[in-house]
């Protein structure tokens, strides 16, 4: 369900489409029987402390570096 929400948001952004943050009632009815509790397209804001935020940013930087190294060597001119 989270992947579907993420792709919905990505599609809307890429196509310059404004979408409601509330999930449609028919969809909520369908997924609530499966135990999915969310009723909104996006999650509530999460305020992290500085250590948690820095840890997440470090992990993000590592992921970006790995993607650049493995998937975009022509763009950065190196395969190291």
N, C-alpha and C positions, 0 to 999 in steps of 0.2 A: 504494500500500500504506500509506503514512503517513497519507493521508486516511482510509482505512478504519479504521486503528488509532485515530485521533483521534475519529472518529464513534462507534466502539465504546465508548470511554471516556466520551464525552459522554452517550451514551444511558444507560450504566450509572449515571452520576452523577444524571442527570435522573430516573431511575426507581428510585433508591435500591437498585440491584442490585450486589452484590459479585461481582466477576469475577476469575478467575485471571490473574496477570500473565504466565503462560506461554501462548503460542499453542498451539492444539490440534495434535497430531502430524499429523493428516490434512491440516490447512491448511498446515503447514510442508512436508509432502511435495509439495503442489500448487505452492507458490510457490518452493520451492528450485530447481526446474528452470528457473525464469525468472530466476534469479540474485539473488533477494531473500535476504539473509543473516540477517535478524533472526529470533530465536526467542521474543522477549518482546513483550508488548503495549506496554510503555513502554521508552524509551531509558535508557541509563545516565546518571547525573547528570553534568552538564558544569560544571566549576568555571571561571568566567571571571575574568580579572583585573579590577581596578576600571575601567580605561578601556573595556574591552570591555563590561562590565556597564552602565556609564553610557551608552555609545553605543546599546546595545539598549534601555535605558529611554527614551532620547530618541526613538528611532524609534517605540516603542510609544506614547508620549504624543502624537506627531504623528498616528499612525493613529487613536487614540481621538478626538482633536480633529476630525479629518476626518470620521469616522463620525458624531459628534455634529452637526457642521455640515450634512452632506449628507443624513443619513437620519433624524435625530430633531429637526428644528427645532421641532416642536410641544412636545416634552418640555422643551426648554431655553428656549423662548420667543423664539428669534432665528433668522433665516435668513442672517445675515451670514457 
